């Protein structure tokens, strides 16, 4: 064994660079473009322009996360950029809204939720292992309760 072994701290997560984020967002955009084209009446060019606008908004938000001296999560910066870009008094907001209007946001959720489902950290897997069968029972009860509760609310108000 070497005296200079390095041990990784499992609680410290490595921060992704801006180019890795850009590449990942391009992959998600391509998947979303396919879903958007299949699920809506939008053409590929219309959906592509809308996704490019969304990609640019995300990249500006990620860039602000890196450059601004006070720290906010990247999702806050991306949301802020999106909000400012679509405010009625922002120049070009009508164009942004028109282009992004060709993107069905429900189809955007599919690749994002798929990624969230597979992006499980080691720590979460260890928690699941130590919890055993009890966590499966709790998960089934929570999902059933959520479904039944949603059905009741929908039945009452829709």
N, C-alpha and C positions, 0 to 999 in steps of 0.2 A: 504494500500500500504506500502511496505517495504522501508526503507531508503537505502537499499543496492541493489536496482534494478540495473541490468546490461542491458545496451542497446547496441545492436550490430550495428556497423557502416556498412551500406550496401556497402560502397566503399572498405572495407577491405576484401580481399578474403583469406580464410584459405588455407595454403599451405599443399598439400598432402604429406604424408610420403612416403618413398621409398618402403615399403612393399605394400602400397595401389596402387602405380604406378605399381609395379610388378604384382599384382593380376589383375589390369585392363588390362595390356598388355597381360596377359595370356588369358583373356576372348576375347580380340580382336584377338589374334592369333588363337584361336579355331574357331572363326567365319571366319577369313581369310582362315584357312585351309580348311574349308568346301567349301568356294567359290573358292579357288584355285583348289581343287580336281574336282569340277564340271566344272569349266571353262577351264581347261587346260588338257593336256595329262599326267601331272605329277602324280605320285602315292602318296598315303598318306605319306609313309615314306620319300620320297624325299621332299615333301612340308613341312613336319614336321621339318626335319633337317634345311631347309632353314629358316623357321620361328623361330626356336630356335636360329640360328645365328643372325637373326635380333633382337630378344628379348635380346640377350646378348649385342649387340651393343647399344641398347636403355638403358639397365641397366647401362652399363659403362658410357654412356653419362650423365645419371641422377645422378650417383654417383659423377662424376666430377663436376656437377652443385653444389652439396652439399659441396664438399671438397676443391675445388680450391678457393683461397682467393679473386680473382677478379671475379666479377659476369658477367656471360653471360647467356642468356636464354638457357633453357635445349635443345631446338631444335637446337641451334648452337653447343652445345657440342655433341649432338647425331650425327649431320651431320659431325662434325669434326672427330669423332671416325670412322664413316662409311667411310669417305674419306681416312683416314690414313690406315684403314684395307684393302682397295682395291687398294692402290698405288702399282705399279708394283714392286718396290723394297722392299716392306714390306714382311717379311717372312710369308708364308701361304696365301698370297692374292689370288693366283690362286684357292686354295681350297675354300676360302670364296666366291669368284665369282662363282665358279661352284655350290656350294650349294645354294646360294641365287638366282642363275639363274633359279632354278626350281620354284621360286615364281613369279607369275604374279602380277606386282605392281598395275595394274588396279583393280584387285580383292581386294587388300589391301585398296584401296580408299573407297570402299563401306562401311565397318563398320566405318571407320574414318569420312566420310561425314555424316553418319547416326548419329553418336555421336555428331558431330558439330551441326547438325540440332536440336537435342533435348536439347543441353546444352546451353540454353538461360538463361541469368542472369535476376534477378528481374528488374534491371535498364533498360535493353533492352525492357522488357515487358511494363514498364511504359512509355518509349519513344514511343512505338508503340500505346499505348492507347491514349496518348496526341496528336499524329499525326493524328489519325483517318483515314478516307477514303483516304486522300491524299497520304499516304505512300503506299497504295495498288496500286494506279494509277502509282506512280513512279516506284514501283517494277515491274509491268507488262511492262512498257515502257523500263526499263533497261534490263529485260530478253528478250524482243522481239528484242531490238537493238543488244544485244549480239548475239542472235541466227542468226539474219539476217546478221550481220557483219561477223560472223564466216562462214556462208554459202557462202558469197561473196568471202571471202579470200580463202576458200577451192575450190570454183569453178574456181578462177583465177589461183591458183598454183598447184592444184592436178590433 
